[in-house]
């Protein structure tokens, strides 16, 4: 049985290989960067981005909240 003072000794939950860690983290970072870049292109195409961008943020947050709940 594990000693609570030492913490968990189950090493299977933590990746020990650096290549495995990179292969998991890198796609997430690339996906976030691509999503960040798309907003700039969308803002350039809008007629009134100062009005439309905050509305889009609120609508997308509300939509995500509805689907996750």
DSSP file (Angstrom, degrees, kcal/mol; ACC not computed):
  #  RESIDUE AA STRUCTURE BP1 BP2  ACC     N-H-->O    O-->H-N    N-H-->O    O-->H-N    TCO  KAPPA ALPHA  PHI   PSI    X-CA   Y-CA   Z-CA
    1    1 A X              0   0    0      0, 0.0     2,-0.2     0, 0.0     0, 0.0   0.000 360.0 360.0 360.0 146.1    0.0    0.0    0.0
    2    2 A X        -     0   0    0      1,-0.1     2,-0.5     2,-0.0     6,-0.1  -0.462 360.0-123.5 -76.0 143.0    1.2    3.5   -0.7
    3    3 A X    >>  -     0   0    0      4,-0.2     4,-1.2    -2,-0.2     3,-1.1  -0.758  13.2-144.0 -83.3 123.8    2.4    5.8    2.1
    4    4 A X  T 34 S+     0   0    0     -2,-0.5    -1,-0.1     1,-0.3     4,-0.1   0.775  98.9  59.8 -61.6 -25.1    0.3    9.0    2.0
    5    5 A X  T 34 S+     0   0    0      1,-0.2    -1,-0.3     2,-0.1    -3,-0.0   0.819 108.5  43.1 -71.5 -29.7    3.4   11.0    3.1
    6    6 A X  T <4 S-     0   0    0     -3,-1.1    -1,-0.2     1,-0.2    -2,-0.2   0.664 105.6-136.0 -89.2 -18.2    5.3    9.9    0.0
    7    7 A X     <  -     0   0    0     -4,-1.2    -1,-0.2     2,-0.0    -4,-0.2  -0.389  48.7 -24.6  88.2-173.5    2.5   10.4   -2.5
    8    8 A X        -     0   0    0      1,-0.1    -4,-0.0    -2,-0.1     0, 0.0  -0.498  44.5-164.7 -76.7 140.7    1.6    8.0   -5.3
    9    9 A X        +     0   0    0     -2,-0.2     2,-1.2     2,-0.0    -1,-0.1   0.223  51.5 119.9-106.6  12.8    4.2    5.7   -6.6
   10   10 A X    >   +     0   0    0      1,-0.2     3,-0.9     2,-0.1     4,-0.2  -0.671  36.8 179.2 -81.4  99.5    2.3    4.8   -9.7
   11   11 A X  G >   +     0   0    0     -2,-1.2     3,-0.8     1,-0.2    -1,-0.2   0.515  62.7  85.0 -80.9  -5.8    4.7    5.9  -12.4
   12   12 A X  G 3  S+     0   0    0      1,-0.2    -1,-0.2     3,-0.1     4,-0.1   0.730  82.7  60.5 -70.2 -20.0    2.5    4.8  -15.3
   13   13 A X  G <  S+     0   0    0     -3,-0.9     2,-0.5     1,-0.1    -1,-0.2   0.704  96.6  65.6 -80.6 -19.5    0.5    8.1  -15.2
   14   14 A X  S <  S-     0   0    0     -3,-0.8     2,-0.1    -4,-0.2    -1,-0.1  -0.909  87.3-124.9-108.1 122.0    3.5   10.3  -15.9
   15   15 A X        -     0   0    0     -2,-0.5    -2,-0.1     1,-0.1    -3,-0.1  -0.427  21.1-170.9 -64.8 135.1    5.2   10.0  -19.3
   16   16 A X        +     0   0    0     -2,-0.1     2,-0.5    -4,-0.1    -1,-0.1   0.538  61.2  83.8-102.6  -9.5    8.9    9.2  -18.9
   17   17 A X     >  -     0   0    0      1,-0.1     4,-1.8     2,-0.0     3,-0.2  -0.846  65.9-150.8-101.2 125.8    9.9    9.6  -22.6
   18   18 A X  H  > S+     0   0    0     -2,-0.5     4,-2.4     1,-0.2     5,-0.2   0.876  98.1  55.3 -62.7 -38.3   10.6   13.2  -23.8
   19   19 A X  H  > S+     0   0    0      1,-0.2     4,-2.4     2,-0.2    -1,-0.2   0.869 106.6  51.4 -63.4 -36.2    9.5   12.3  -27.3
   20   20 A X  H  > S+     0   0    0     -3,-0.2     4,-1.2     2,-0.2    -1,-0.2   0.906 109.4  49.7 -66.5 -41.7    6.2   11.1  -26.0
   21   21 A X  H  X S+     0   0    0     -4,-1.8     4,-2.5     1,-0.2     3,-0.5   0.930 113.1  46.5 -62.4 -45.4    5.7   14.4  -24.1
   22   22 A X  H  X S+     0   0    0     -4,-2.4     4,-2.7     1,-0.2     5,-0.3   0.894 108.5  55.6 -64.6 -40.3    6.5   16.4  -27.2
   23   23 A X  H  < S+     0   0    0     -4,-2.4     4,-0.4     1,-0.2    -1,-0.2   0.744 113.8  41.8 -67.4 -21.2    4.2   14.3  -29.4
   24   24 A X  H  X S+     0   0    0     -4,-1.2     4,-0.6    -3,-0.5    -2,-0.2   0.865 120.7  39.3 -88.0 -42.1    1.3   15.0  -27.0
   25   25 A X  H  X S+     0   0    0     -4,-2.5     4,-2.1    -5,-0.2     3,-0.3   0.864 104.5  65.4 -79.3 -38.1    2.0   18.8  -26.4
   26   26 A X  H  X S+     0   0    0     -4,-2.7     4,-2.5     1,-0.2     5,-0.2   0.892  99.5  49.6 -59.5 -46.4    3.0   19.9  -29.9
   27   27 A X  H  > S+     0   0    0     -4,-0.4     4,-2.4    -5,-0.3    -1,-0.2   0.873 110.9  52.1 -61.3 -33.7   -0.3   19.3  -31.7
   28   28 A X  H  X S+     0   0    0     -4,-0.6     4,-2.2    -3,-0.3    -1,-0.2   0.925 110.7  46.8 -66.3 -43.8   -2.1   21.2  -28.9
   29   29 A X  H  X S+     0   0    0     -4,-2.1     4,-2.2     2,-0.2    -2,-0.2   0.916 113.4  48.4 -64.7 -43.4    0.2   24.2  -29.3
   30   30 A X  H  X S+     0   0    0     -4,-2.5     4,-2.5     1,-0.2     5,-0.2   0.914 110.8  51.1 -63.7 -42.7   -0.1   24.2  -33.1
   31   31 A X  H  X S+     0   0    0     -4,-2.4     4,-2.1    -5,-0.2    -1,-0.2   0.903 111.0  48.3 -61.6 -41.6   -3.9   24.0  -32.8
   32   32 A X  H  X S+     0   0    0     -4,-2.2     4,-1.9     2,-0.2    -1,-0.2   0.891 111.5  49.8 -66.8 -39.0   -4.0   26.9  -30.4
   33   33 A X  H  X S+     0   0    0     -4,-2.2     4,-2.2     2,-0.2    -2,-0.2   0.915 110.3  49.6 -66.3 -42.4   -1.7   29.0  -32.7
   34   34 A X  H  X S+     0   0    0     -4,-2.5     4,-1.8     1,-0.2    -2,-0.2   0.909 110.7  50.4 -63.3 -42.0   -3.8   28.3  -35.8
   35   35 A X  H  X S+     0   0    0     -4,-2.1     4,-0.9     1,-0.2    -1,-0.2   0.869 109.8  51.1 -63.3 -36.5   -6.9   29.3  -33.9
   36   36 A X  H  X S+     0   0    0     -4,-1.9     4,-0.7     1,-0.2     3,-0.4   0.892 109.6  49.9 -67.6 -40.2   -5.3   32.5  -32.8
   37   37 A X  H >X S+     0   0    0     -4,-2.2     4,-1.2     1,-0.2     3,-0.5   0.832 101.6  62.4 -68.7 -33.1   -4.3   33.4  -36.3
   38   38 A X  H 3X S+     0   0    0     -4,-1.8     4,-2.0     1,-0.2    -1,-0.2   0.825  95.3  60.9 -64.2 -31.2   -7.7   32.8  -37.8
   39   39 A X  H 3X S+     0   0    0     -4,-0.9     4,-2.2    -3,-0.4    -1,-0.2   0.862 100.2  54.5 -66.2 -34.8   -9.2   35.6  -35.6
   40   40 A X  H <X S+     0   0    0     -4,-0.7     4,-1.5    -3,-0.5    -1,-0.2   0.915 109.1  47.5 -65.1 -42.4   -7.0   38.2  -37.2
   41   41 A X  H  X S+     0   0    0     -4,-1.2     4,-1.0     1,-0.2    -1,-0.2   0.882 111.6  50.3 -65.5 -38.4   -8.1   37.3  -40.7
   42   42 A X  H  X S+     0   0    0     -4,-2.0     4,-0.7     1,-0.2     3,-0.4   0.884 107.4  54.3 -67.9 -37.9  -11.8   37.3  -39.7
   43   43 A X  H  < S+     0   0    0     -4,-2.2     3,-0.5     1,-0.2    -1,-0.2   0.837 104.6  54.6 -65.2 -32.9  -11.4   40.8  -38.1
   44   44 A X  H  < S+     0   0    0     -4,-1.5    -1,-0.2     1,-0.2    -2,-0.2   0.805 107.4  50.4 -70.0 -28.7  -10.0   42.2  -41.3
   45   45 A X  H  < S+     0   0    0     -4,-1.0    -1,-0.2    -3,-0.4    -2,-0.2   0.588  90.1  99.0 -87.1 -10.9  -13.0   41.0  -43.3
   46   46 A X     <  -     0   0    0     -4,-0.7     3,-0.4    -3,-0.5    -3,-0.0  -0.444  67.1-142.0 -79.6 150.5  -15.6   42.5  -41.0
   47   47 A X  S    S+     0   0    0      1,-0.3     2,-0.3    -2,-0.1    -1,-0.1   0.868  99.5  16.3 -76.0 -37.8  -17.4   45.8  -41.8
   48   48 A X    >>  +     0   0    0      1,-0.1     4,-2.6     2,-0.0     3,-1.0  -0.679  69.3 170.3-136.1  79.5  -17.4   46.8  -38.1
   49   49 A X  H 3> S+     0   0    0     -3,-0.4     4,-2.3    -2,-0.3     5,-0.4   0.800  74.6  63.4 -66.8 -28.0  -15.0   44.7  -36.1
   50   50 A X  H 34 S+     0   0    0      1,-0.2     4,-0.3     2,-0.2    -1,-0.3   0.805 115.7  32.1 -66.8 -26.0  -15.2   46.8  -32.9
   51   51 A X  H <> S+     0   0    0     -3,-1.0     4,-1.2     2,-0.1    -2,-0.2   0.834 122.3  47.1 -91.6 -40.8  -18.9   45.8  -32.7
   52   52 A X  H  X S+     0   0    0     -4,-2.6     4,-2.5     2,-0.2    -3,-0.2   0.853 103.7  57.9 -76.8 -36.4  -18.8   42.3  -34.2
   53   53 A X  H  X S+     0   0    0     -4,-2.3     4,-2.4     2,-0.2     5,-0.2   0.942 107.7  45.7 -65.0 -48.5  -15.8   40.8  -32.4
   54   54 A X  H  > S+     0   0    0     -5,-0.4     4,-2.3    -4,-0.3    -1,-0.2   0.905 114.0  50.5 -60.9 -37.4  -17.2   41.3  -28.8
   55   55 A X  H  X S+     0   0    0     -4,-1.2     4,-2.7     1,-0.2    -2,-0.2   0.913 110.3  49.5 -63.5 -41.5  -20.6   40.0  -30.0
   56   56 A X  H  X S+     0   0    0     -4,-2.5     4,-2.6     2,-0.2     5,-0.2   0.885 110.1  50.9 -65.7 -38.2  -18.9   36.9  -31.5
   57   57 A X  H  X S+     0   0    0     -4,-2.4     4,-2.3     2,-0.2    -2,-0.2   0.930 112.8  45.5 -64.3 -45.1  -16.9   36.3  -28.3
   58   58 A X  H  X S+     0   0    0     -4,-2.3     4,-2.4     2,-0.2    -2,-0.2   0.925 114.8  47.7 -64.9 -44.5  -20.1   36.4  -26.2
   59   59 A X  H  X S+     0   0    0     -4,-2.7     4,-2.7     1,-0.2    -2,-0.2   0.909 112.6  48.1 -64.2 -41.9  -22.0   34.2  -28.6
   60   60 A X  H  X S+     0   0    0     -4,-2.6     4,-2.5     2,-0.2    -1,-0.2   0.894 112.1  49.6 -68.4 -37.7  -19.3   31.6  -28.8
   61   61 A X  H  X S+     0   0    0     -4,-2.3     4,-2.2    -5,-0.2    -2,-0.2   0.915 113.0  46.8 -63.8 -42.4  -18.9   31.5  -25.1
   62   62 A X  H  X S+     0   0    0     -4,-2.4     4,-2.3     2,-0.2    -2,-0.2   0.918 112.8  49.3 -64.9 -43.7  -22.7   31.1  -24.6
   63   63 A X  H  X S+     0   0    0     -4,-2.7     4,-2.3     1,-0.2    -2,-0.2   0.918 111.7  48.5 -62.6 -43.9  -22.8   28.4  -27.3
   64   64 A X  H  X S+     0   0    0     -4,-2.5     4,-2.2     1,-0.2    -1,-0.2   0.905 111.0  51.0 -63.0 -40.8  -19.9   26.5  -25.7
   65   65 A X  H  X S+     0   0    0     -4,-2.2     4,-1.5     1,-0.2    -1,-0.2   0.901 110.2  49.6 -63.8 -40.1  -21.5   26.7  -22.3
   66   66 A X  H  < S+     0   0    0     -4,-2.3    -2,-0.2     1,-0.2    -1,-0.2   0.921 113.9  44.7 -64.9 -43.7  -24.8   25.4  -23.7
   67   67 A X  H  < S+     0   0    0     -4,-2.3    -2,-0.2     1,-0.2    -1,-0.2   0.831 114.2  48.5 -72.6 -31.2  -23.2   22.4  -25.4
   68   68 A X  H  <        0   0    0     -4,-2.2    -1,-0.2     1,-0.2    -2,-0.2   0.748 360.0 360.0 -80.3 -23.0  -20.9   21.6  -22.4
   69   69 A X     <        0   0    0     -4,-1.5    -1,-0.2    -5,-0.2    -2,-0.2   0.452 360.0 360.0 -92.1 360.0  -23.7   21.7  -19.9
